[in-house]
Amino acid sequence: MLNLISFSGLPGVGKSTIAKALARDISAVYVRVDSIEAALKVSVLGVHEAEDAGYLAAANIAKDNLALGHNVVADTVNPVSETRALWAQVAADSGARLLNVEIVCSDKIEHRRRVETRSSEIRGLVCPSWNEVEQRSYQEWTQDRLILDSSSLRVSESTAKIIEYIKLVS
């Protein structure tokens, strides 16, 4: 069975670093909503508030790749029940297993340092300030998920735990 691994977590917790490493390790397609939203901003359309457009585009790209027989790693903040339901629907429509992975950084000082010192490698993507991250709406999870704390785990340890989790639910 194919896997759709949906990453969630606030900006700066290490989602993209871990998601990219996992995609490499398991040879999965990597879909990053930030890349889509940034492209919308710099396009001739000049879409600055993507609303749900980035998530819907990412979901369709994920569906296309699942239909081709590829596992997919979706890298998103995934902050609300609607976005989480979207990934569940993508998995259901594609006959794939959904694995939710939430990345947290329990060390607030480290999280803030990461947010304040990072720069974007994506043209058009402006990284949020620490204040914006703290003010961001992020609903509590009610579904099952694997929670990994990037302040205490190295990237390789996180990817190993996710791969273990995939095998466990298989």
C-alpha positions, 0 to 999 in steps of 0.5 A: 500500500502506498503512503501519504506522509503528511507533516504538520507543525509551526514554522521553524520547528524543522519540518522541511529539513526532516521531510526532505530527508525522509523523502530522500531516504524512502524515495518518495515524492516531496510536495511543499506547500510553501513552494507552491504559495511562493510561486503564486506570489511571484507569478503574473497573478501576484497572489499574495494571500493564497488562502486554500490555493496552495493546499489544494494544488499540493493535494492534487500534485500528491494525488497525481503522484500516488496514482503513479505509484509513488509514496508522497511526503507532504510538507505543510504547517497543516494548522487546522482541521480543514487542512488535515481533513484534506490530506485524509481525503487525498489518501482515501481517494488514492487508496493510500495510507495516511500517516500524520507526523507532527514536528514540535520544538519543545525548547522555546529558546531554540525554536525562536533562534531557528525562526530568527536566523533562518532564511528562505531558499524559495524565491518569493517566500518570506519567513515569518517573524517570531511574533508571527509564529507565536500568534499563528493559529494552530489547532490542537490535534484530535487524530492519531499522529506521530509526534517528534520533538526536533529539539531532542532528536537529530534529523536522522533519528527523526527519519528513523522513527518515521520509517519505523512507524511506517513499518509498524502500521503496514 
